[in-house]
Amino acid sequence: MSIVKNLARVREQISAACAKTGRKESEVALMAVSKTHPAAAVEEAYAAGQRLFGENRVQEWEAKSAGLSLPDLDMHLIGPLQSNKTNKAAAIFQAIEAVDSLKIAQRLDKAAAELGKKLPILIEVKLSHEESKHGLAPEDLPALLEALPTLGSIVPVGLMTVPPLDAQQEAARPYFRRLRELRDQAQAKIASITQLSMGMSHDYTVAIEEGSTCVRVGTAIFGKREYPQP
Ligand SMILES: *Cc1c(COP(=O)(O)O)cnc(C)c1O
């Protein structure tokens, strides 16, 4: 298993999916999702030129990043954020992708203001009715979009989603399509909302066909996760 080879293979497939749909490769960012993998795996991908990464837990990245010095690393938080971790998250991540409430947005805004930075955020939208899933219901999106422009230190840049576990590949397509519609509606209200963070190891080519601007790929780059997520 070689991270460098896996990265190259995923990039090739992104390139093919772009060619198939007449999209420019530069429109689709590849995020390497390094959760549960050691810091050495991040360093290896970084050495191969990868800069955009995703982790889903604040504490995990805080611990893993302790000994690392990787200039220009673009590390996004892609997992749910509890309100007691917003200060830490604003400090150690370059963007927060799973914002699903005004309360979290407000806390991130305050934290970013204190740090003197503008923090990009994405809104996680929940498109299925699975009880356990986090994310904002589509019907609650307009109210959040209404409130966000009052927050000066966060910059809403896009929407993200995770389709239901049993909706892989083709079955995920309707979810990706729906997120794109919601992004178009959101962008009409807030022009900075351009990104669509969607697509994972098993369905990223489908997501690209449906307009993804960032695919979040873990397993296909780093291999199977060795310990279960809590
Ligand atoms: C783990 C994770 C991914 C990557 O999943 P793979 O199937 O390993 O590619 C993408 N997005 C989120 C939100 C994740 O938690």
The ligand as an ORCA input file, in Angstrom:
! r2SCAN-3c Opt
* xyz 0 1
  C     -14.158      9.639      6.900
  C     -14.804     10.686      6.112
  C     -14.563     10.790      4.730
  C     -13.678      9.834      3.953
  O     -14.308      8.595      3.832
  P     -13.685      7.418      2.902
  O     -14.853      6.557      2.646
  O     -12.642      6.751      3.721
  O     -13.139      8.053      1.697
  C     -15.182     11.833      4.055
  N     -15.998     12.705      4.678
  C     -16.245     12.627      5.998
  C     -17.147     13.628      6.627
  C     -15.670     11.615      6.762
  O     -15.931     11.550      8.073
*
